[in-house]
Amino acid sequence: MTTAAEIHVDTTRRHAFRVSDRQLGATLRRIVEVQGGYGLSDAVERLNAEVAEIMNSWRKWSAIPTPADVRNALLPRPFTPGERPPVRPDRPLAEARFIERLEPSVRSEHPAPFWHRAGGVLIPVISLIIALPAPPYGAGLFVTGVLAWLIGRSRWNARIEALVKARVAAAWATENARLETEYGAKLAAHCAREAKDRDAWLASESVRAAALSKLLGGDLQAIREAVRHQVPSIALPFESECAMIIDEEDHALADIDLPEIEDVVPELRFSVLKNGKLRESKRKPSERNEEYATLATGIAFLIAATAFAAAPTLQLVTVAGHTQRKNRNSLDPIDTYVFEVRFDRQTVVASDPRTLDPLDAVRRLPSRIEVASNGALKKIAPPAWTENLWD
Protein backbone atom coordinates (compact mmCIF):
# COMPACT_ATOMS: atom_id res chain seq x y z
CA MET A 1 0.00 0.00 0.00
CA THR A 2 1.35 3.40 -0.92
CA THR A 3 1.83 5.69 2.05
CA ALA A 4 2.32 9.39 1.46
CA ALA A 5 3.98 11.38 4.20
CA GLU A 6 3.53 15.09 3.66
CA ILE A 7 6.52 16.97 4.99
CA HIS A 8 6.42 20.73 5.16
CA VAL A 9 9.68 22.62 4.90
CA ASP A 10 9.41 25.57 7.28
CA THR A 11 10.64 28.97 6.10
CA THR A 12 12.00 31.91 7.99
CA ARG A 13 10.46 34.68 5.94
CA ARG A 14 8.89 35.30 2.57
CA HIS A 15 10.45 37.36 -0.21
CA ALA A 16 7.85 38.80 -2.58
CA PHE A 17 9.99 40.60 -5.17
CA ARG A 18 7.04 40.40 -7.51
CA VAL A 19 5.33 43.25 -5.67
CA SER A 20 8.31 44.94 -4.07
CA ASP A 21 10.80 45.57 -6.89
CA ARG A 22 9.38 49.02 -7.55
CA GLN A 23 8.92 49.68 -3.85
CA LEU A 24 12.58 48.83 -3.28
CA GLY A 25 13.60 51.23 -6.04
CA ALA A 26 11.39 53.96 -4.60
CA THR A 27 12.85 53.41 -1.13
CA LEU A 28 16.40 53.60 -2.42
CA ARG A 29 15.64 56.74 -4.43
CA ARG A 30 14.10 58.30 -1.34
CA ILE A 31 17.36 57.68 0.51
CA VAL A 32 19.10 59.69 -2.20
CA GLU A 33 16.56 62.53 -2.12
CA VAL A 34 16.01 62.82 1.64
CA GLN A 35 19.32 61.70 3.07
CA GLY A 36 21.53 62.87 0.27
CA GLY A 37 22.54 59.30 -0.46
CA TYR A 38 23.72 58.65 3.11
CA GLY A 39 23.29 54.92 3.81
CA LEU A 40 22.52 54.10 0.18
CA SER A 41 25.54 51.84 -0.33
CA ASP A 42 24.67 49.88 2.81
CA ALA A 43 21.06 49.47 1.71
CA VAL A 44 22.05 48.22 -1.74
CA GLU A 45 24.66 45.91 -0.22
CA ARG A 46 22.05 44.42 2.14
CA LEU A 47 19.65 43.88 -0.76
CA ASN A 48 22.28 42.15 -2.88
CA ALA A 49 23.30 39.98 0.08
CA GLU A 50 19.69 38.98 0.55
CA VAL A 51 19.38 37.96 -3.09
CA ALA A 52 22.64 35.96 -2.81
CA GLU A 53 21.33 34.24 0.32
CA ILE A 54 18.23 33.10 -1.55
CA MET A 55 20.19 31.84 -4.54
CA ASN A 56 22.62 29.85 -2.36
CA SER A 57 20.29 28.71 0.42
CA TRP A 58 20.12 25.15 -0.95
CA ARG A 59 23.90 24.69 -0.64
CA LYS A 60 23.69 24.10 3.12
CA TRP A 61 22.80 20.43 3.33
CA SER A 62 23.59 17.94 6.06
CA ALA A 63 26.60 15.67 5.80
CA ILE A 64 25.60 12.21 4.60
CA PRO A 65 26.89 9.47 6.95
CA THR A 66 29.37 6.98 5.54
CA PRO A 67 28.93 3.21 6.16
CA ALA A 68 31.61 3.52 8.86
CA ASP A 69 29.65 6.36 10.48
CA VAL A 70 26.55 4.17 10.54
CA ARG A 71 28.41 1.23 12.10
CA ASN A 72 29.92 3.49 14.74
CA ALA A 73 26.51 4.96 15.49
CA LEU A 74 25.36 1.51 16.64
CA LEU A 75 28.03 1.46 19.36
CA PRO A 76 26.92 2.72 22.78
CA ARG A 77 28.10 6.25 23.42
CA PRO A 78 29.85 6.87 26.75
CA PHE A 79 27.99 8.72 29.46
CA THR A 80 29.37 12.16 30.27
CA PRO A 81 28.29 13.62 33.63
CA GLY A 82 26.58 16.95 33.33
CA GLU A 83 28.04 18.40 36.53
CA ARG A 84 31.24 18.13 38.49
CA PRO A 85 31.31 16.49 41.95
CA PRO A 86 31.46 18.83 44.95
CA VAL A 87 34.95 19.83 46.08
CA ARG A 88 36.09 18.56 49.48
CA PRO A 89 36.82 21.50 51.80
CA ASP A 90 40.47 22.43 52.29
CA ARG A 91 40.81 21.52 56.00
CA PRO A 92 43.96 23.56 56.88
CA LEU A 93 42.60 26.64 55.12
CA ALA A 94 39.13 26.23 56.62
CA GLU A 95 40.63 25.75 60.09
CA ALA A 96 42.86 28.82 59.77
CA ARG A 97 39.92 30.98 58.67
CA PHE A 98 37.67 29.59 61.40
CA ILE A 99 40.25 30.31 64.13
CA GLU A 100 40.82 33.78 62.67
CA ARG A 101 37.09 34.52 63.01
CA LEU A 102 36.54 32.87 66.42
CA GLU A 103 39.64 33.83 68.42
CA PRO A 104 38.81 37.55 68.83
CA SER A 105 35.35 36.73 70.24
CA VAL A 106 36.80 34.21 72.74
CA ARG A 107 39.41 36.73 73.89
CA SER A 108 36.74 39.37 74.35
CA GLU A 109 35.03 37.08 76.90
CA HIS A 110 38.17 37.17 79.12
CA PRO A 111 39.40 40.75 79.32
CA ALA A 112 42.70 41.40 81.13
CA PRO A 113 42.40 42.77 84.72
CA PHE A 114 43.16 46.36 85.52
CA TRP A 115 46.65 45.74 86.91
CA HIS A 116 47.46 43.81 83.73
CA ARG A 117 46.57 46.76 81.56
CA ALA A 118 47.83 49.64 83.78
CA GLY A 119 50.65 47.91 85.64
CA GLY A 120 53.22 48.81 83.03
CA VAL A 121 52.84 52.48 84.09
CA LEU A 122 51.65 52.38 87.72
CA ILE A 123 54.17 49.86 89.14
CA PRO A 124 57.29 51.81 87.98
CA VAL A 125 55.76 55.10 89.22
CA ILE A 126 54.82 53.69 92.64
CA SER A 127 58.22 52.05 92.95
CA LEU A 128 59.93 55.38 92.28
CA ILE A 129 57.73 57.21 94.79
CA ILE A 130 58.52 54.65 97.50
CA ALA A 131 62.22 54.59 96.58
CA LEU A 132 62.77 58.39 96.60
CA PRO A 133 63.34 58.68 100.40
CA ALA A 134 65.99 55.93 100.14
CA PRO A 135 68.03 56.62 96.97
CA PRO A 136 70.49 53.74 97.38
CA TYR A 137 67.65 51.24 97.17
CA GLY A 138 65.55 53.05 94.53
CA ALA A 139 67.01 51.36 91.45
CA GLY A 140 66.67 47.88 92.92
CA LEU A 141 63.10 48.50 93.99
CA PHE A 142 62.19 49.88 90.56
CA VAL A 143 63.64 46.85 88.76
CA THR A 144 61.96 44.46 91.18
CA GLY A 145 58.55 46.08 90.59
CA VAL A 146 58.84 45.95 86.81
CA LEU A 147 59.96 42.29 86.85
CA ALA A 148 57.09 41.34 89.12
CA TRP A 149 54.62 42.96 86.71
CA LEU A 150 56.18 41.28 83.66
CA ILE A 151 56.12 37.85 85.32
CA GLY A 152 52.52 38.30 86.38
CA ARG A 153 51.47 39.45 82.91
CA SER A 154 53.27 36.52 81.27
CA ARG A 155 51.52 34.00 83.51
CA TRP A 156 48.16 35.63 82.83
CA ASN A 157 48.72 35.60 79.08
CA ALA A 158 49.77 31.93 79.18
CA ARG A 159 46.60 30.99 81.06
CA ILE A 160 44.43 32.96 78.64
CA GLU A 161 46.19 31.47 75.60
CA ALA A 162 45.61 27.94 76.95
CA LEU A 163 41.97 28.77 77.56
CA VAL A 164 41.53 30.26 74.08
CA LYS A 165 43.19 27.27 72.40
CA ALA A 166 41.04 24.82 74.33
CA ARG A 167 37.83 26.72 73.41
CA VAL A 168 38.84 27.09 69.77
CA ALA A 169 39.89 23.42 69.49
CA ALA A 170 36.54 22.27 70.84
CA ALA A 171 34.65 24.66 68.52
CA TRP A 172 36.73 23.61 65.50
CA ALA A 173 36.00 19.94 66.18
CA THR A 174 32.29 20.74 66.00
CA GLU A 175 32.74 22.90 62.88
CA ASN A 176 34.91 20.26 61.21
CA ALA A 177 32.23 17.64 61.80
CA ARG A 178 29.61 19.99 60.35
CA LEU A 179 31.72 20.63 57.24
CA GLU A 180 32.30 16.89 56.78
CA THR A 181 28.58 16.16 57.15
CA GLU A 182 27.70 18.94 54.70
CA TYR A 183 30.24 17.69 52.17
CA GLY A 184 29.00 14.13 52.56
CA ALA A 185 25.40 15.21 51.95
CA LYS A 186 26.41 17.16 48.83
CA LEU A 187 28.46 14.25 47.53
CA ALA A 188 25.61 11.78 48.15
CA ALA A 189 23.12 14.08 46.36
CA HIS A 190 25.55 14.48 43.46
CA CYS A 191 26.07 10.72 43.18
CA ALA A 192 22.29 10.16 43.25
CA ARG A 193 21.75 12.71 40.46
CA GLU A 194 24.59 11.26 38.43
CA ALA A 195 23.23 7.74 38.83
CA LYS A 196 19.79 8.92 37.73
CA ASP A 197 21.28 10.73 34.72
CA ARG A 198 23.37 7.66 33.85
CA ASP A 199 20.31 5.41 33.99
CA ALA A 200 18.36 7.85 31.79
CA TRP A 201 21.29 8.02 29.36
CA LEU A 202 21.58 4.23 29.14
CA ALA A 203 17.84 3.98 28.58
CA SER A 204 17.96 6.60 25.82
CA GLU A 205 20.95 4.85 24.25
CA SER A 206 19.03 1.60 24.27
CA VAL A 207 16.08 3.29 22.56
CA ARG A 208 18.39 5.00 20.07
CA ALA A 209 20.21 1.77 19.22
CA ALA A 210 16.91 -0.09 18.80
CA ALA A 211 15.51 2.64 16.54
CA LEU A 212 18.71 2.74 14.49
CA SER A 213 18.69 -1.03 14.18
CA LYS A 214 15.15 -0.87 12.86
CA LEU A 215 16.18 1.89 10.47
CA LEU A 216 19.14 -0.11 9.18
CA GLY A 217 16.99 -3.19 8.98
CA GLY A 218 14.76 -1.50 6.42
CA ASP A 219 11.71 -0.95 8.64
CA LEU A 220 9.52 1.35 6.54
CA GLN A 221 7.92 3.07 9.51
CA ALA A 222 11.35 3.82 10.98
CA ILE A 223 12.56 5.18 7.63
CA ARG A 224 9.49 7.40 7.29
CA GLU A 225 9.89 8.75 10.81
CA ALA A 226 13.58 9.48 10.25
CA VAL A 227 12.89 11.36 7.02
CA ARG A 228 9.85 13.09 8.55
CA HIS A 229 12.06 14.31 11.37
CA GLN A 230 14.99 15.43 9.19
CA VAL A 231 13.37 17.18 6.23
CA PRO A 232 11.44 19.81 8.24
CA SER A 233 14.75 20.94 9.75
CA ILE A 234 15.59 22.51 6.40
CA ALA A 235 15.31 26.30 6.70
CA LEU A 236 14.87 28.14 3.41
CA PRO A 237 14.34 31.91 3.08
CA PHE A 238 11.19 31.45 0.99
CA GLU A 239 8.03 29.39 1.01
CA SER A 240 8.26 25.83 -0.24
CA GLU A 241 6.62 22.52 0.58
CA CYS A 242 7.52 18.90 0.00
CA ALA A 243 5.40 15.73 0.04
CA MET A 244 7.07 12.34 0.10
CA ILE A 245 6.21 8.70 -0.54
CA ILE A 246 8.34 5.98 1.01
CA ASP A 247 7.18 2.53 -0.05
CA GLU A 248 10.55 0.83 -0.30
CA GLU A 249 13.49 0.68 2.04
CA ASP A 250 15.90 1.85 -0.67
CA HIS A 251 13.79 4.29 -2.71
CA ALA A 252 11.90 7.46 -1.79
CA LEU A 253 9.75 9.77 -3.92
CA ALA A 254 9.57 13.52 -3.25
CA ASP A 255 7.40 16.19 -4.85
CA ILE A 256 8.44 19.80 -4.27
CA ASP A 257 6.10 22.76 -4.52
CA LEU A 258 8.74 25.19 -5.76
CA PRO A 259 8.69 28.94 -5.08
CA GLU A 260 7.62 31.12 -7.97
CA ILE A 261 10.32 32.93 -9.91
CA GLU A 262 8.76 36.28 -8.97
CA ASP A 263 9.23 35.45 -5.28
CA VAL A 264 12.92 34.63 -5.40
CA VAL A 265 14.61 36.30 -8.40
CA PRO A 266 14.07 40.09 -8.58
CA GLU A 267 13.49 41.76 -11.92
CA LEU A 268 15.60 44.79 -11.07
CA ARG A 269 19.26 45.08 -10.18
CA PHE A 270 20.51 48.00 -8.07
CA SER A 271 24.00 49.44 -7.76
CA VAL A 272 25.65 52.67 -6.61
CA LEU A 273 27.71 54.67 -9.08
CA LYS A 274 30.98 56.38 -8.18
CA ASN A 275 29.20 59.74 -8.00
CA GLY A 276 26.88 58.31 -5.32
CA LYS A 277 23.82 58.05 -7.55
CA LEU A 278 21.55 55.02 -7.66
CA ARG A 279 21.56 52.91 -10.78
CA GLU A 280 18.79 50.44 -11.46
CA SER A 281 18.61 48.13 -14.44
CA LYS A 282 16.41 45.27 -15.54
CA ARG A 283 17.76 41.77 -15.45
CA LYS A 284 17.60 39.93 -18.75
CA PRO A 285 14.80 37.33 -18.80
CA SER A 286 17.34 34.66 -19.71
CA GLU A 287 19.46 35.59 -16.67
CA ARG A 288 16.47 35.37 -14.33
CA ASN A 289 15.40 32.06 -15.83
CA GLU A 290 18.87 30.57 -15.49
CA GLU A 291 19.14 31.69 -11.87
CA TYR A 292 15.73 30.23 -11.13
CA ALA A 293 16.58 26.92 -12.81
CA THR A 294 19.76 26.70 -10.74
CA LEU A 295 17.82 27.39 -7.55
CA ALA A 296 15.04 24.91 -8.37
CA THR A 297 17.40 22.04 -9.18
CA GLY A 298 19.53 22.99 -6.18
CA ILE A 299 16.49 22.53 -3.93
CA ALA A 300 16.02 19.08 -5.48
CA PHE A 301 19.61 18.20 -4.57
CA LEU A 302 19.00 19.50 -1.04
CA ILE A 303 15.90 17.32 -0.55
CA ALA A 304 17.70 14.23 -1.88
CA ALA A 305 20.78 14.84 0.31
CA THR A 306 18.62 15.34 3.40
CA ALA A 307 16.72 12.10 2.75
CA PHE A 308 19.97 10.16 2.23
CA ALA A 309 21.37 11.62 5.47
CA ALA A 310 18.24 10.60 7.40
CA ALA A 311 17.89 7.03 6.13
CA PRO A 312 21.05 5.00 5.38
CA THR A 313 19.10 2.29 3.52
CA LEU A 314 17.88 4.74 0.88
CA GLN A 315 19.87 4.36 -2.31
CA LEU A 316 17.60 6.30 -4.66
CA VAL A 317 15.50 9.45 -4.24
CA THR A 318 13.30 10.54 -7.12
CA VAL A 319 12.46 14.23 -6.91
CA ALA A 320 9.84 16.06 -8.95
CA GLY A 321 9.38 19.81 -8.91
CA HIS A 322 6.33 21.86 -9.86
CA THR A 323 5.41 25.52 -9.91
CA GLN A 324 2.01 27.19 -10.01
CA ARG A 325 1.39 29.02 -13.25
CA LYS A 326 -1.61 31.01 -14.40
CA ASN A 327 -4.54 29.10 -15.84
CA ARG A 328 -6.16 30.92 -18.73
CA ASN A 329 -9.49 29.22 -18.10
CA SER A 330 -9.61 29.69 -14.34
CA LEU A 331 -8.56 32.05 -11.60
CA ASP A 332 -6.90 29.15 -9.80
CA PRO A 333 -3.27 28.53 -10.79
CA ILE A 334 -2.35 25.15 -12.24
CA ASP A 335 0.48 22.95 -11.01
CA THR A 336 3.09 22.78 -13.75
CA TYR A 337 5.82 20.17 -13.41
CA VAL A 338 9.23 21.25 -14.67
CA PHE A 339 11.50 18.33 -13.77
CA GLU A 340 11.72 14.78 -12.46
CA VAL A 341 15.16 13.56 -11.40
CA ARG A 342 16.39 10.28 -9.95
CA PHE A 343 19.26 10.84 -7.52
CA ASP A 344 21.48 7.99 -6.41
CA ARG A 345 23.31 8.06 -3.09
CA GLN A 346 26.79 7.75 -4.61
CA THR A 347 26.35 10.80 -6.85
CA VAL A 348 24.99 13.01 -4.08
CA VAL A 349 27.68 11.91 -1.61
CA ALA A 350 30.36 12.77 -4.17
CA SER A 351 28.86 16.25 -4.84
CA ASP A 352 30.28 19.32 -3.14
CA PRO A 353 27.41 21.79 -2.61
CA ARG A 354 29.84 24.70 -2.45
CA THR A 355 30.90 24.29 -6.09
CA LEU A 356 28.10 22.21 -7.56
CA ASP A 357 26.26 23.33 -10.70
CA PRO A 358 22.95 21.58 -9.96
CA LEU A 359 21.37 22.16 -13.36
CA ASP A 360 24.32 20.62 -15.16
CA ALA A 361 24.48 17.73 -12.68
CA VAL A 362 20.76 17.00 -13.03
CA ARG A 363 21.08 16.76 -16.80
CA ARG A 364 23.67 14.00 -16.38
CA LEU A 365 21.35 11.97 -14.14
CA PRO A 366 18.30 9.94 -15.20
CA SER A 367 15.85 12.78 -15.51
CA ARG A 368 13.09 14.51 -17.39
CA ILE A 369 13.96 18.17 -17.69
CA GLU A 370 13.93 20.56 -20.62
CA VAL A 371 15.38 24.06 -20.76
CA ALA A 372 14.11 26.55 -23.34
CA SER A 373 16.41 28.77 -25.37
CA ASN A 374 15.71 31.63 -22.95
CA GLY A 375 16.80 29.51 -19.98
CA ALA A 376 13.27 28.80 -18.71
CA LEU A 377 12.30 25.34 -17.46
CA LYS A 378 9.77 23.80 -19.82
CA LYS A 379 6.62 22.05 -18.72
CA ILE A 380 6.75 18.25 -18.50
CA ALA A 381 4.03 15.65 -17.99
CA PRO A 382 3.31 15.12 -14.27
CA PRO A 383 4.82 11.91 -12.89
CA ALA A 384 2.14 9.29 -12.38
CA TRP A 385 3.10 8.80 -8.72
CA THR A 386 2.26 12.45 -7.89
CA GLU A 387 -1.44 11.98 -8.66
CA ASN A 388 -3.57 12.81 -5.61
CA LEU A 389 -0.41 13.26 -3.52
CA TRP A 390 -1.44 16.71 -2.33
CA ASP A 391 -5.14 15.93 -1.76
C-alpha positions in Angstrom: 0.0 0.0 0.0 1.3 3.4 -0.9 1.8 5.7 2.1 2.3 9.4 1.5 4.0 11.4 4.2 3.5 15.1 3.7 6.5 17.0 5.0 6.4 20.7 5.2 9.7 22.6 4.9 9.4 25.6 7.3 10.6 29.0 6.1 12.0 31.9 8.0 10.5 34.7 5.9 8.9 35.3 2.6 10.4 37.4 -0.2 7.8 38.8 -2.6 10.0 40.6 -5.2 7.0 40.4 -7.5 5.3 43.3 -5.7 8.3 44.9 -4.1 10.8 45.6 -6.9 9.4 49.0 -7.6 8.9 49.7 -3.9 12.6 48.8 -3.3 13.6 51.2 -6.0 11.4 54.0 -4.6 12.8 53.4 -1.1 16.4 53.6 -2.4 15.6 56.7 -4.4 14.1 58.3 -1.3 17.4 57.7 0.5 19.1 59.7 -2.2 16.6 62.5 -2.1 16.0 62.8 1.6 19.3 61.7 3.1 21.5 62.9 0.3 22.5 59.3 -0.5 23.7 58.6 3.1 23.3 54.9 3.8 22.5 54.1 0.2 25.5 51.8 -0.3 24.7 49.9 2.8 21.1 49.5 1.7 22.1 48.2 -1.7 24.7 45.9 -0.2 22.1 44.4 2.1 19.6 43.9 -0.8 22.3 42.1 -2.9 23.3 40.0 0.1 19.7 39.0 0.6 19.4 38.0 -3.1 22.6 36.0 -2.8 21.3 34.2 0.3 18.2 33.1 -1.6 20.2 31.8 -4.5 22.6 29.8 -2.4 20.3 28.7 0.4 20.1 25.1 -1.0 23.9 24.7 -0.6 23.7 24.1 3.1 22.8 20.4 3.3 23.6 17.9 6.1 26.6 15.7 5.8 25.6 12.2 4.6 26.9 9.5 6.9 29.4 7.0 5.5 28.9 3.2 6.2 31.6 3.5 8.9 29.7 6.4 10.5 26.5 4.2 10.5 28.4 1.2 12.1 29.9 3.5 14.7 26.5 5.0 15.5 25.4 1.5 16.6 28.0 1.5 19.4 26.9 2.7 22.8 28.1 6.2 23.4 29.8 6.9 26.7 28.0 8.7 29.5 29.4 12.2 30.3 28.3 13.6 33.6 26.6 16.9 33.3 28.0 18.4 36.5 31.2 18.1 38.5 31.3 16.5 41.9 31.5 18.8 45.0 34.9 19.8 46.1 36.1 18.6 49.5 36.8 21.5 51.8 40.5 22.4 52.3 40.8 21.5 56.0 44.0 23.6 56.9 42.6 26.6 55.1 39.1 26.2 56.6 40.6 25.7 60.1 42.9 28.8 59.8 39.9 31.0 58.7 37.7 29.6 61.4 40.2 30.3 64.1 40.8 33.8 62.7 37.1 34.5 63.0 36.5 32.9 66.4 39.6 33.8 68.4 38.8 37.6 68.8 35.4 36.7 70.2 36.8 34.2 72.7 39.4 36.7 73.9 36.7 39.4 74.3 35.0 37.1 76.9 38.2 37.2 79.1 39.4 40.8 79.3 42.7 41.4 81.1 42.4 42.8 84.7 43.2 46.4 85.5 46.7 45.7 86.9 47.5 43.8 83.7 46.6 46.8 81.6 47.8 49.6 83.8 50.6 47.9 85.6 53.2 48.8 83.0 52.8 52.5 84.1 51.7 52.4 87.7 54.2 49.9 89.1 57.3 51.8 88.0 55.8 55.1 89.2 54.8 53.7 92.6 58.2 52.0 93.0 59.9 55.4 92.3 57.7 57.2 94.8 58.5 54.7 97.5 62.2 54.6 96.6 62.8 58.4 96.6 63.3 58.7 100.4 66.0 55.9 100.1 68.0 56.6 97.0 70.5 53.7 97.4 67.6 51.2 97.2 65.5 53.1 94.5 67.0 51.4 91.5 66.7 47.9 92.9 63.1 48.5 94.0 62.2 49.9 90.6 63.6 46.9 88.8 62.0 44.5 91.2 58.5 46.1 90.6 58.8 45.9 86.8 60.0 42.3 86.9 57.1 41.3 89.1 54.6 43.0 86.7 56.2 41.3 83.7 56.1 37.8 85.3 52.5 38.3 86.4 51.5 39.4 82.9 53.3 36.5 81.3 51.5 34.0 83.5 48.2 35.6 82.8 48.7 35.6 79.1 49.8 31.9 79.2 46.6 31.0 81.1 44.4 33.0 78.6 46.2 31.5 75.6 45.6 27.9 76.9 42.0 28.8 77.6 41.5 30.3 74.1 43.2 27.3 72.4 41.0 24.8 74.3 37.8 26.7 73.4 38.8 27.1 69.8 39.9 23.4 69.5 36.5 22.3 70.8 34.6 24.7 68.5 36.7 23.6 65.5 36.0 19.9 66.2 32.3 20.7 66.0 32.7 22.9 62.9 34.9 20.3 61.2 32.2 17.6 61.8 29.6 20.0 60.4 31.7 20.6 57.2 32.3 16.9 56.8 28.6 16.2 57.1 27.7 18.9 54.7 30.2 17.7 52.2 29.0 14.1 52.6 25.4 15.2 51.9 26.4 17.2 48.8 28.5 14.2 47.5 25.6 11.8 48.2 23.1 14.1 46.4 25.5 14.5 43.5 26.1 10.7 43.2 22.3 10.2 43.3 21.7 12.7 40.5 24.6 11.3 38.4 23.2 7.7 38.8 19.8 8.9 37.7 21.3 10.7 34.7 23.4 7.7 33.9 20.3 5.4 34.0 18.4 7.8 31.8 21.3 8.0 29.4 21.6 4.2 29.1 17.8 4.0 28.6 18.0 6.6 25.8 21.0 4.9 24.2 19.0 1.6 24.3 16.1 3.3 22.6 18.4 5.0 20.1 20.2 1.8 19.2 16.9 -0.1 18.8 15.5 2.6 16.5 18.7 2.7 14.5 18.7 -1.0 14.2 15.1 -0.9 12.9 16.2 1.9 10.5 19.1 -0.1 9.2 17.0 -3.2 9.0 14.8 -1.5 6.4 11.7 -1.0 8.6 9.5 1.3 6.5 7.9 3.1 9.5 11.3 3.8 11.0 12.6 5.2 7.6 9.5 7.4 7.3 9.9 8.7 10.8 13.6 9.5 10.2 12.9 11.4 7.0 9.8 13.1 8.5 12.1 14.3 11.4 15.0 15.4 9.2 13.4 17.2 6.2 11.4 19.8 8.2 14.7 20.9 9.8 15.6 22.5 6.4 15.3 26.3 6.7 14.9 28.1 3.4 14.3 31.9 3.1 11.2 31.4 1.0 8.0 29.4 1.0 8.3 25.8 -0.2 6.6 22.5 0.6 7.5 18.9 0.0 5.4 15.7 0.0 7.1 12.3 0.1 6.2 8.7 -0.5 8.3 6.0 1.0 7.2 2.5 -0.1 10.5 0.8 -0.3 13.5 0.7 2.0 15.9 1.9 -0.7 13.8 4.3 -2.7 11.9 7.5 -1.8 9.8 9.8 -3.9 9.6 13.5 -3.3 7.4 16.2 -4.9 8.4 19.8 -4.3 6.1 22.8 -4.5 8.7 25.2 -5.8 8.7 28.9 -5.1 7.6 31.1 -8.0 10.3 32.9 -9.9 8.8 36.3 -9.0 9.2 35.4 -5.3 12.9 34.6 -5.4 14.6 36.3 -8.4 14.1 40.1 -8.6 13.5 41.8 -11.9 15.6 44.8 -11.1 19.3 45.1 -10.2 20.5 48.0 -8.1 24.0 49.4 -7.8 25.7 52.7 -6.6 27.7 54.7 -9.1 31.0 56.4 -8.2 29.2 59.7 -8.0 26.9 58.3 -5.3 23.8 58.0 -7.6 21.6 55.0 -7.7 21.6 52.9 -10.8 18.8 50.4 -11.5 18.6 48.1 -14.4 16.4 45.3 -15.5 17.8 41.8 -15.5 17.6 39.9 -18.7 14.8 37.3 -18.8 17.3 34.7 -19.7 19.5 35.6 -16.7 16.5 35.4 -14.3 15.4 32.1 -15.8 18.9 30.6 -15.5 19.1 31.7 -11.9 15.7 30.2 -11.1 16.6 26.9 -12.8 19.8 26.7 -10.7 17.8 27.4 -7.5 15.0 24.9 -8.4 17.4 22.0 -9.2 19.5 23.0 -6.2 16.5 22.5 -3.9 16.0 19.1 -5.5 19.6 18.2 -4.6 19.0 19.5 -1.0 15.9 17.3 -0.5 17.7 14.2 -1.9 20.8 14.8 0.3 18.6 15.3 3.4 16.7 12.1 2.7 20.0 10.2 2.2 21.4 11.6 5.5 18.2 10.6 7.4 17.9 7.0 6.1 21.1 5.0 5.4 19.1 2.3 3.5 17.9 4.7 0.9 19.9 4.4 -2.3 17.6 6.3 -4.7 15.5 9.4 -4.2 13.3 10.5 -7.1 12.5 14.2 -6.9 9.8 16.1 -9.0 9.4 19.8 -8.9 6.3 21.9 -9.9 5.4 25.5 -9.9 2.0 27.2 -10.0 1.4 29.0 -13.3 -1.6 31.0 -14.4 -4.5 29.1 -15.8 -6.2 30.9 -18.7 -9.5 29.2 -18.1 -9.6 29.7 -14.3 -8.6 32.0 -11.6 -6.9 29.2 -9.8 -3.3 28.5 -10.8 -2.4 25.2 -12.2 0.5 22.9 -11.0 3.1 22.8 -13.7 5.8 20.2 -13.4 9.2 21.2 -14.7 11.5 18.3 -13.8 11.7 14.8 -12.5 15.2 13.6 -11.4 16.4 10.3 -10.0 19.3 10.8 -7.5 21.5 8.0 -6.4 23.3 8.1 -3.1 26.8 7.7 -4.6 26.3 10.8 -6.9 25.0 13.0 -4.1 27.7 11.9 -1.6 30.4 12.8 -4.2 28.9 16.2 -4.8 30.3 19.3 -3.1 27.4 21.8 -2.6 29.8 24.7 -2.5 30.9 24.3 -6.1 28.1 22.2 -7.6 26.3 23.3 -10.7 22.9 21.6 -10.0 21.4 22.2 -13.4 24.3 20.6 -15.2 24.5 17.7 -12.7 20.8 17.0 -13.0 21.1 16.8 -16.8 23.7 14.0 -16.4 21.4 12.0 -14.1 18.3 9.9 -15.2 15.9 12.8 -15.5 13.1 14.5 -17.4 14.0 18.2 -17.7 13.9 20.6 -20.6 15.4 24.1 -20.8 14.1 26.6 -23.3 16.4 28.8 -25.4 15.7 31.6 -23.0 16.8 29.5 -20.0 13.3 28.8 -18.7 12.3 25.3 -17.5 9.8 23.8 -19.8 6.6 22.0 -18.7 6.8 18.2 -18.5 4.0 15.6 -18.0 3.3 15.1 -14.3 4.8 11.9 -12.9 2.1 9.3 -12.4 3.1 8.8 -8.7 2.3 12.4 -7.9 -1.4 12.0 -8.7 -3.6 12.8 -5.6 -0.4 13.3 -3.5 -1.4 16.7 -2.3 -5.1 15.9 -1.8 
